[in-house]
Amino acid sequence: MLEIAALLLALLGLAHSVLGERYILIRLFRRELPPLFGGPAFTRNTLRFAWHLTTLLALGISAVLWQLGDGPPAAMIARTLGWCLLACGVLPLLFTRGRHLAWVVLWATGTLCLAWAAR
């Protein structure tokens, strides 16, 4: 059952990114957006990374659900979540050129998860 739940969540995450980009974000960006931190580009990029961050988190949770079916050790789950959080941190770093500081927290938590798993 957990494997089916994992697959459903992974598919939901992928559909969220693809369909959201195509049908929501593109249309939203045609409108005038508030100029956060110097301009509408920052606002657009923040919305884009936040949208796709949801997908990466869904994929990470999906991976954990898949692993739980095998009764994995806690270190395996911590590694999966750590890598997921590091991947999530790439989005705000790239899309806002580091100006949105979510990447710092995501990388810190991901690194702590990986360090705990490696102990």
ZIZIKA-V628047 format. One record per pair of residues at least 12 apart in sequence whose C-alpha atoms are under 10 Angstrom apart, sorted by the first residue. I is the first residue (numbers start at 1). GAP is how many residues later the second one is. D is the distance in whole Angstrom. If there is no record, write none. Layout:
BEGIN
i: [I,I]
gap: [GAP,GAP]
d: [D,D]
END
This chain:
BEGIN
i: [1,1,1,2,2,2,2,2,2,2,2,3,3,3,3,3,3,3,3,3,4,4,4,5,5,5,6,6,6,6,6,6,6,6,6,6,6,6,7,7,7,7,7,8,8,9,9,9,9,9,9,9,9,9,10,10,10,10,10,10,10,10,10,11,11,11,11,12,12,12,12,13,13,13,13,13,13,13,13,13,13,14,14,14,14,14,14,15,16,16,16,16,16,17,17,17,17,17,17,17,18,18,20,20,20,21,21,21,25,25,25,25,26,26,28,28,29,29,29,29,29,37,37,41,41,42,42,42,42,42,43,43,44,44,45,45,45,45,45,45,45,46,46,46,46,46,46,47,47,48,48,48,48,49,49,49,49,49,49,49,49,49,50,50,50,50,50,51,52,52,52,53,53,53,53,53,53,53,53,54,55,56,56,56,56,56,57,57,57,57,57,58,59,59,60,60,60,60,60,60,60,60,60,61,61,61,61,63,63,63,63,64,64,64,64,64,64,65,67,73,74,74,75,75,75,75,75,75,75,76,76,76,77,77,77,78,78,78,78,78,78,78,78,79,79,79,79,79,79,79,79,79,80,80,80,80,81,81,81,81,81,82,82,82,82,82,82,82,82,82,82,82,82,83,83,83,83,83,83,84,84,84,85,85,85,85,85,85,85,85,85,86,86,86,86,86,86,86,86,86,86,86,87,87,87,87,88,88,88,88,88,89,89,89,89,89,89,89,89,89,89,90,90,90,90,90,91,92,92]
gap: [64,65,68,60,62,63,64,65,66,67,68,59,60,61,62,63,64,65,66,67,58,61,62,57,60,61,52,53,54,55,56,57,58,59,60,61,62,63,52,55,56,58,59,50,54,46,48,49,50,51,52,53,54,56,45,46,47,48,49,50,51,52,53,44,47,48,51,43,46,47,50,39,40,41,42,43,44,45,46,47,49,38,40,41,42,44,45,40,35,36,38,39,42,31,34,35,36,37,38,39,34,37,28,31,32,27,30,31,19,22,23,26,18,22,16,19,12,14,15,18,19,62,63,54,55,53,54,55,57,58,52,53,51,52,46,47,49,50,51,52,55,45,46,49,50,53,54,45,48,43,44,47,48,39,40,41,42,43,44,45,46,47,38,41,42,45,52,40,36,39,40,31,32,34,35,36,37,38,39,34,33,28,29,31,32,35,24,27,28,30,31,26,22,25,17,20,21,22,23,24,25,27,28,16,19,20,23,14,17,18,21,12,13,14,15,16,17,12,13,44,42,43,38,39,40,41,42,43,44,38,41,42,36,37,40,32,34,35,36,37,38,39,40,31,32,33,34,35,36,37,38,39,30,33,34,37,28,29,30,32,33,24,25,26,27,28,29,30,31,32,33,34,35,24,26,27,28,30,31,22,23,26,18,20,21,22,23,24,25,26,28,17,18,19,20,21,22,23,24,25,27,28,16,19,20,23,14,15,18,19,22,12,13,14,15,16,17,18,19,20,21,12,13,14,16,17,12,12,14]
d: [10,9,8,9,9,6,6,9,7,6,10,8,9,10,7,5,8,9,7,10,10,9,8,7,7,8,9,8,10,8,4,7,8,5,6,9,10,10,9,7,9,9,8,10,8,9,10,6,7,10,8,6,9,9,8,9,10,6,5,8,8,6,8,9,9,9,9,8,8,9,10,9,10,7,4,7,8,5,6,10,9,9,10,6,9,9,8,9,8,8,8,7,10,10,7,6,9,8,6,9,9,10,10,8,9,8,8,9,9,8,7,9,10,10,9,10,10,9,7,10,10,9,9,9,9,8,6,9,9,9,10,9,9,9,9,8,9,5,6,9,10,9,7,7,7,10,8,10,9,9,9,8,10,9,9,9,5,6,9,9,6,8,9,8,8,10,10,10,9,8,10,10,10,9,6,8,9,7,9,9,9,7,8,8,6,10,9,7,8,9,7,10,10,8,10,7,6,9,8,5,8,10,10,10,9,8,9,9,7,9,9,9,6,9,10,7,8,9,9,10,10,8,9,8,10,7,4,7,9,9,7,10,9,10,8,9,9,5,6,9,7,6,9,8,9,10,6,5,9,8,6,8,9,9,8,10,9,7,10,7,8,9,8,9,7,4,6,7,5,5,9,9,9,9,10,6,8,8,8,9,10,7,9,9,5,6,9,7,5,8,9,8,10,10,6,5,8,8,5,7,10,10,9,9,8,9,9,8,7,8,9,9,7,4,7,8,5,6,9,10,9,10,7,10,9,8,8,9,10]
END
